[in-house]
Amino acid sequence: MAQKMGRLLLGDVYQGKKVVIIGLGLTGLSCVRFFLDRGVVPRVMDTRATPPGLDELPENVVCHCGSLNDEWLQQADLIVASPGIALATKQLQQAADRGIEIVGDIELFCREADAPVIAITGSNGKSTVTTLVGEMAKAAGISVGVGGNIGIPALSLLNSGHTLYVLELSSFQLETTSSLKALAATVLNISEDHMDRYPLGLEQYRDAKLKVYDNAQNCIVNAQDSLTLPKGQTLNKCMSFGVNNGDYVFDTQQRVLIAKGETVLDVAQMHLTGQHNYMNALAALALADTAGIERNASLQVLKEYAGLVHRFQLVLFNNGVRWINDSKATNVGSTEAALNGLHVDGTIYLLLGGDGKSADFSSLKQYITADNYRLYCFGRDGKALAQLAPEKSVLTETMEQSMRQLAPLLKDGDMVLLSPACASLDQFKSFEQRGDVFAKLAKELG
């Protein structure tokens, strides 16, 4: 295990400063507590009329709801922005032009992190890899704090006696982070996502992701995806994972995982299935090895881990039909990962739809050309998705309507796969709610 780093005590830096926090919820509340613990009373604002966590604010913390408060922003010495608000927002641009510092909660965390950090980002798979590495550390007896873009806000992990932190980081969080110095960092993959937030296209999105490598001691990259390499570096200068290639390898012939030339695990021993999950396992193993986590503990976790809810999750197997909840596939690349190498004897009823966030869906065409695919498309971008293969597509308004239409057609050997390639917020509160509705309907219809 890497030696514990000396803690930076930077609380005094904030004394006497006018701090404004944009965005409540769990992360916003963690920021409020962070500053109150340092004797600073921040102001809070949220564009939502009744943001979550409002009733948990201490009485001495004022909150402006329903819009951004321009006056507060222009008076601030420090703005802590939620990942949900773009730095391109006019009011933030004006504040930046006036020299006002704008950071996020991850930047606050990095300034005071008291143990080594493993940092994980990517378009897809980051929650699985983050969870795996956390479980590997626990299995080895390490006190580990796991959070960031998954589960617990990073600031809530501080001062808990942890000797290792494992953080899932989104591109939005990385945009406002400059003090990250990871023991090990990875970009798992890069594919179109959040193009509504990145008007300059994929390269702008990639630049945000690649910030995870800044000042990192070890960079771990995807040998299959050149976009994951730090700019100006070649594959041989980084540790890598890949299919039949890299320092950590999935051998497709022998169907084993190989770490630096040593065969370490037959994938038949894993609960996780699919090539994308074998890549996730390799990335997690590389990160764990780099952090000094005992290899045997890591391999045991790979054998036992059953996967995340809403990520290619079997919610029902009945009458020979598999109902798969992959609601966490909120972008095209994630759906591609689910379909890549998918073999089903019967018909695959693929549920696609929601808010595509201005993505290009055309790359899905190569996966749905097989005769056994039927597309059921719904939601805001349902019509565009149905155009991928009009002759085998059904367009409905909602996911439930699609499921009720396809249910009578199901036969032994078929699969119903919710892998929407879109965000859920046009019709659901979250991808979790979408997945829960799918699971409930599967049990009713199956």
N, C-alpha and C positions, 0 to 999 in steps of 0.2 A: 504494500500500500504506500502510495506516495506520502512523503513527510508533510505534516500539517503546516500550513502557511501561517505566518504571523498576521494577526488581525490589524486592519487599519481602523483606527478610531477617528472618524471624520465628522462626528456629530456637531462639533463646534463650528464647522464650516457653514452650517445653516442658520446659526444664531443671528437674529436681527433681520433675517431676510423675509421678504414678502413672497410666500409660496402659494401658488395656485395649482390645484389638482383638477384635471379634466377627466370626468368619468368616475362613477361610483362602482357598485358591484363589489365582488370579493377583492379584486385587485385595487380598486380605489380605496376601499376601507383599509387595506394593508398599508397603503401609502399614508393615509391619515394617521394610523397608529405609529408608523415609522417616525413621522415628524413630531407628534405629540410626545413620544418617548424622548425626543431630543429637545424638548422645551419650545417647540415652534408650533404655533396654531395656524394651520393652513386654511385657505378658502377653497371651497369645492364648487364645481359647476358640472352640469350634465344636460345634454340636449334633450333628454327624455323628461316628460312632465313628472313622472313618478318613478325615478330610477330605483332598481333593487339596492337595498342596503340603506335607504334614506332614514328608516326608523332606527338604525343602529348608530347613526352619527351622534357623537357627544354634543351636549347642548351648546358648548362654546365654539363649535365649528359651524359656520354659516354655509348654506348651500343654495346656489342659484340654479333653478331647474327650468327646463323647457327651451333653452337656447344657450349660446355662448355669451358670456358677459364681457363685452369689449373693454369696458373701463377697467375691470379687474385684470384682464390680460395685459393691458398696456402699462399698468402700475406694478406688475410683478417683477421680482428679481429672478425667480425661478418658476418655470412651468413644468409640471409633471403631466405628460399627456398620455391618455389611454391609447393602447395600440389601435383602437377602433377609429381614431381620428387621424386623418392624413396630415402629414406635415405640409402638404400643398394647400391646406385650408387657408383661406384668405387671412383670417385673424391670426393664425400662427405664423404665416409669412410676414405679416406686419410686425409681429412681436420679434421674430428673428432678425428682421431688418433693423430693429431698434437695439439689437445686441442682447436681447433677453435670452438666457439659457433655456433650452427645451430638452428635457430628458424623459425617459420612461422608467417604470419600476425596476426593470432589469439593470439599468445603469446605476440606480441607487443601490441595488443589491451588490453589484460587482465592486463598487467602491468600498464595501465593508465585508465582503465575503471572507470568512475565517477558516476556510478549508479549500482544497482543490476543487475545480469545477470541470465536469464533463458537459460539453455543450453540443446539442443535437438539433439540426434543422434539416429541411428538405421539403419537397412538395408533398410527398407521401411517405408513410411508414414511421414518421418521427415519434408518434405516441407509442407505437409498439416497441420501437428500439429503446426509447426512454424508460418505459416500464420494464423491459427485459434487463437493462443495465442496473436499474434500481433493485430488481429482484436478485440479480447476481451478487450485488454488493451485500444485500441482507443475508443471503445464503452463506456468504463468507464471513459473517459476523461483524460486518462494518456498519457503523452508525451512519446512515445515508439519508439525505434530504432530497426528495424527488418532487419537482414542480415546475413552475414557469408557465408555459402555455397549456399545461396539463395539470388538472387537480389543484394543488395548493399554490397560491401566489408566492413568488420567490422570496419576497420580503418576510413572509411568515415563517420561512425556514431558518432565518438567522437566529443566532444565540440559542441554539437548541442542542449544542454539544455534538453536532455532526462532524465527522471527519472526511466526508465527501459529499459533494452536491452533484446531482444529475438534473440538468435543465433541458426541457424542450423549449425551443425558441422559434417564434414565427418571424417572417420577414418584417412584419410591422414592428415587432419588439426590437429587432436588430437595428432598424433605422435610427432609433434614439439611444443606441448603446455604443459607447466608445472606450469603456474601461475593462471590457471582458479580456481576461488573460487565461484562457482555458488550458487545463492540463492536456486535454484531448478534445478536438472539435471535429465534427463531420457535417458535410452536406450530403444527404443520402441520395438525392436525385433532384433534377430540375425539370419541371414541365409547366405548361401554362396554368396559372392560377392567379386570381385577383387582378386580372387585366384591367378591371374597372378602376383599380387603385394605381396601376402603373401605365399611364397613357403612352409612355415611350416604348412599351413592349417588353418582351421577355428579358432583354439584356438589363433593363432597369430593375426588374424583379430579381434577376440573378445577382446583380451587384449588392442588393440588400442582403440576400442569403449569404454571400461570400464574406460578409463582415464577421461571420462567426470565426473565421480563421485568423483575424487580426490578433497578433501577439500570442497565438496558440503555440504551445510547446510541441504538439503533435497534430498533424492534419491527416485525417483518414477519409479517403475519397472513393467514389464508385468507378471502378475500372471500365464499366459499361457506359458511363455518362461523362463525357469530357467537360460538360458544363459545370461539374462539381469540383473541378480542379481550381485551386487558387490561381489567379491570373499571373501569367509569366512563369508558371512552374510546369514541369512535366511529370508524368505518372511515376517515374522512377525516383522522384524526390519526396514522394509521399507514401504513406502506408495505404494499401488499397484492398478492396473486396470486390468480387465479381463472379460471373459465371464462367468457369473454365479459365479464369485469368485473374491474377492479383496475388497479394500476399495471403489473403483469406479467400478460399475458393469453394464454390459449389461445383463439384464434378458431376456433370449430367449423365455420364456413362455409368459410373459406379454409384451415383446418387449418395454421395457422402460430402461432409464438410471437411475441408482441409485447412489447417492453420500453419502457415509458414512451412509447408512441405510435409506436415504430419497429419495423417487422417485422424480426426478427433470424434466424428459422430456420423452414424448412418441416419439419414433423414427419416427413415421408416420408424425410428425411435421417437420422433417428435410428434406432438399433437398438432402443431402448426403445419399447414400444407400449402403448396403453391410456391413457384419460383420466387415470387416477390417476398414471401416470408422467409425463405432460405437466405435471401440477400439481407433481410432485416436481422436474421440470426447472426450472420457473418459480421455485420457492422457492430452489433452489440458485443460480440466476442472480441473483436479488435479493440473496441473502446475499453472493455473490461480488462483485457490483457495489459493495455497501456497504463491503466490505473493500478496495476498490481493486484487485481482481484484474483483469488485462487482459481485456476482453470477448472478443477474438478467441480467446484461450486457452480461455475458458469454453465458447464455442460449439464449438470443436473437440472438447472433451471430450464435449459433448452428442451430437455426431455419432458418436463412437467407442465410447462406454461401452455395454457389452452387458448390464449388470445384475448383481445379486447372485445367488449360488447360493441355491437354495431360495425365491426370490422370483419367481413366475410364470416359471419356468425351463423351457424346452423341453428335455426329457431324451431324447426319442425321437420321430422322425417316420418311421413305417413303415406301408406298406400304406394310406396315406392317413389314418392316425390319429395325432393329436397327443397325447402324454403330457406333461402340464404339472405340474411340481413347485412348488407354492406352499405348502410346509410351514411357511414363516415366517408364514403367516396364522394366528396363534395367538389371534385374537379376532374377534368378529363383524364389526367395522368393516373389518378387513383383507380378509375374504372378500367383503364388500359391494363393496369397491373392485375386487376381481378380477372380480366378476360384472357390475358396472355397465358397460353398453354392450358386453358381450361378444357377438359374433356368430359363430355356428358353423353351417355348413350342415347337418351331421348332428346326432347326439344328443350331449348333454353328460352324461357320467357323472361326477357330482360326489361326491367322497369327503369326508365330513364326520365328525368325531368326535374324541374325546379328553376332556380335562378342561375344561369350559366356564367354570370359575372363577366360577360363580354368575351367568353372563350371561343376558340375555334374548335368545333366538334369533329372536323373532317378526319382526324387521325383515328377515330373509332371505326371508320369504315372497314379497315383491314381485318378487324376482329369479328365482324358480324356478317361476313360474306358466306359463311357456311350455311348449308341448307337448313340446319336445325335451329336457327335463330329466329325468334319472333320478338319484335319490339313493341312495347306498350309505353307510350309517351304521354306526359302530363305536365301541368304547371306552366309557368311563364314562358319557358323556352321549349315546351313540348313540340310545337309545330316545327321548329328548326331541327330538333332531334329526329322527328319522324321523317324528315327529308333525307336523312342518311340512307334510308332504304325504304322508300315509299311503298314498294310492293309487299313488304313484310311487316309494316308498321300499323298500329292502331293508335289513334289520338283520342285522349279523353281529357276532361278538365282536371280530375283529381286522381291521385294514386289509388284511392279506394275504388273508384269506378273502373280503373284498369284491372285491379285484382279481381273484382267481381265478374268482369267480362272473361278473363282468362281461366278462372277456376273450373268451369264446366269442361274445359278442353283437356285437362291434365290427365296424363297416363303414367303408368309405371315406368320409371327411368327418367322422367322429366325433372327439370329444375326451374324454380321461380327465383330469380336473382334481382334483388333491389340493389343496384349499383348506379346511382342516379347521374353521376358526372356533374352535379349541380348542387349549389347551396339550397337550403330548405326554407329560407325565411319568407318566400313568397306565399307559402301555405301552412308553415309550421313554425313553432317557437324556436326549434333547434333541430339539428340532425338527429339528436337523441330521441326527441319526440316523434320524428318521422319513423325512426327505426322501431320504436315501441308500438306505434300504430300498425306498422307492417307486421310485427310479430303477433299482435292481437288478432289482426285479420287473418293471418296464416292459420292460426289455431281454430278460427271460426270456419274458414273455407276449406281447409285441408283435411 
